[in-house]
Amino acid sequence: MAPDSFEIVVGLEVHAQLLTQSKLFSPESTAFGAAPNTQTSPITLGHPGTLPRLNRKAVELALKMGMACHCTPEPHSYFARKNYFYPDLPKGYQISQHRSPLCGPGWIRIAGEEGPREIRISRIHLEEDAGKSLHDQDPAFTCIDFNRAGIALIEIVTEPDLRSGKEAAAYLTELRRLVRWLGVCDGNMEEGSMRCDANISLRLKGAGDLGTKVEVKNMNSIRHVHKAIEAEARRQFAILEDGGLVCQETRSFDAGKGESFPMRVKETADDYRYFPDPDLAPLYCSPSWLEEIRSAMPELPEARTERYRASCGLSAYDARGLAEDRETGDYFDSVISLGADPKAIANWILGPVKSWLNEHPGSVLPLSASRLAELSGLVLGGTISFSAASARVLPELVRNPDKTPVQVAQSLNLIQDRDQDRIGVLVDQVLGEMKDKVLEYRKGKKGLIGLFLGEVMKKSGGNADPRLTREMLEKKLGGYPVGRSPKKN
């Protein structure tokens, strides 16, 4: 059988660490980077006699994510104990909502390989994180850090709707944009605050039943998820091609080798012996609280993209670029609220401003909204050129934020000369010195206009307004002798 006779079927389970200051059921800090085992308590460690207390903020963030994913919030849910032994699970069980999720079915739209389509989400539920096993700290022992144990997570589970590693990457990119937009999670996969498990299987194209799935666990980059899915699909095809059977198991992915390796035989839900946690009351979300959360939701990326296209006249590409993250969109809105031209500001933000941010990772936006509006206005008014404004004025304004764009342009001698008499003299000089090129231009070599423009700019010390200079050149070259004006009627 050929590989293209099979279809890859993928479902993703994404764990996102919620941006709460304390853990899901206990008061200790969730700050990243603390010394090992300094952010623990008897509650986290499951000491006898301790009682968990639910973090209200975690529930609110989970509900916001559900609403953004078109999920139906469930007013009634409960927490259960998921029982299994693992060294970094201090209580011997994990508190989760596997059988009673906080949010029911929903969807996220992605740019699929054959156009936009909706990836179904089966549920979003709350659960606590486990600790962390460290295998490289001691040559003889595995070390355990319980700082992460008990941190609030949401698990976002898709239906098996994805058909390639590329589609999975597109889904994760959109999901990460949403959690950051809402302030639900920082989305830093390299720090482990967003982790992905992929359930991967193959089936013959057109078949209704799913194949045997293999779960690839704990991937911490979108690129690794993409590669792992494609690698696991190749591995399963090789087994099926040889007449073998794919074993349902849990595997890990070695990004360096580009292949997965087995961890354990896949557990089933029965293996975990779920039962309602006796120390936690059932969770009830009142209609008034749900409406309060819904009314406080920010404008979402899709709605903002459409607004930029409809009310600002931007292209789909520019509109999506501005709505890529909430901070950029808010900045754009602040600038145009001052009366700046939306298309010009879009060019500034997606061009020079974005380039500056790429060159200075971790920096904040370099100019205030009012300064960017002023700078753009100077360019549109012909006071300075865009190239001079972006290459020289912008960096100087970043270094000296108290100065105005006009002050910087004046100090750098970048104010464009719009005096037609002075420019006219320079135009006549250039055309008089290049009469042979003028004849070539008039015979059809219209590209020579750039040569003439460059020479005038040199003579002006770069201060002549390029647009005005070009207009004057085209008029002078309009067919009458150099140095003479057309006769007036």
Secondary structure, 3 states (H helix, E strand, C coil): CCHHHEEEEEEEEEEEECCCCECCCCCCECCCCCCCCCCCCHHHHCCCCCCCCCCHHHHHHHHHHHHHCCCCECCEECCEEEECCCCCCCCCEEEECCCCCCECCEEEEEEECCEEEEEEEEEEEEEECCCEEECCCCCCCCEEECCCCCCEEEEEEECCCECCHHHHHHHHHHHHHHHHHHCCCCCCHHHCCEEEEEEEEEEECCCCCCCCCEEEEEECCHHHHHHHHHHHHHHHHHHHHCCCCCCCEEEEEECCCCEEEEEEECCCHHHHCCEECCCCCCEECCHHHHHHHHHCCCCCHHHHHHHHHHHHCCCHHHHHHHCCCHHHHHHHHHHHCCCCCHHHHHHHHHHHHHHHHHHCCCCCCCCCHHHHHHHHHHHHCCCCCHHHHHHHHHHHHHHCCCCCHHHHHHHCCCCCECCHHHHHHHHHHHHHHCHHHHHHHHCCCHHHHHHHHHHHHHHCCCCECHHHHHHHHHHHCCCCCCCCCCCCC
